[in-house]
């Protein structure tokens, strides 16, 4: 996940958000020592970067162990190049070294 440079809390705006108690507890568990508010900021920055096209690549070519052909069902971003993959467009699903499947454009693994 993308992590931003930490801004002093005195330079941040206060925003109130209502969360279900269970969600807040799960966020606290996931955040550990980082703190759940910092985790929420990281998640929101990651989302903004992905939607705005500013997201860094999610992995490198050496992280891909195998790939299979697929068809996109929704708009995706190639984990290697960052280029958009449109719905119903042919794509690849890449199996990474950590066992996750990531979307890949057809030409992203070409030499």
C-alpha positions, 0 to 999 in steps of 0.5 A, spaced: 500 500 500 502 507 498 504 510 504 505 518 504 510 522 507 507 524 514 504 531 515 504 533 522 497 533 525 497 540 526 498 541 519 491 537 517 484 539 517 480 535 522 474 531 519 469 527 522 467 520 520 462 515 522 464 508 522 461 502 525 464 500 531 466 493 528 469 496 522 473 501 527 475 495 531 478 491 525 481 497 523 485 498 529 487 491 529 490 491 522 493 498 524 497 495 529 502 500 532 501 505 526 494 507 528 487 506 525 487 514 523 494 513 519 491 507 516 485 510 514 489 516 511 494 511 507 487 507 504 484 514 502 491 516 499 492 509 495 484 510 493 485 517 490 492 515 487 489 509 483 483 513 481 487 519 478 492 515 475 497 517 479 498 510 482 505 507 482 506 500 479 504 495 484 509 490 482 515 489 478 516 484 472 520 479 477 514 479 482 510 475 476 511 467 477 505 465 472 500 468 468 493 466 465 489 469 460 482 473 462 477 478 460 476 484 465 469 485 468 470 492 470 476 497 469 482 495 472 489 498 472 495 494 470 499 492 476 506 493 472 505 499 467 499 502 470 495 503 464 488 502 464 484 495 462 477 497 460 471 492 461 470 486 456 478 487 454 482 481 454 488 481 459 492 477 463 492 475 471 499 475 474 500 470 480 505 474 484 511 471 489 506 473 495 500 469 492 496 474 489 493 475 483 494 482 479 491 485 473 496 485 467 495 488 460 496 483 454 503 487 453 506 488 460 510 482 460 513 483 453 521 483 452 
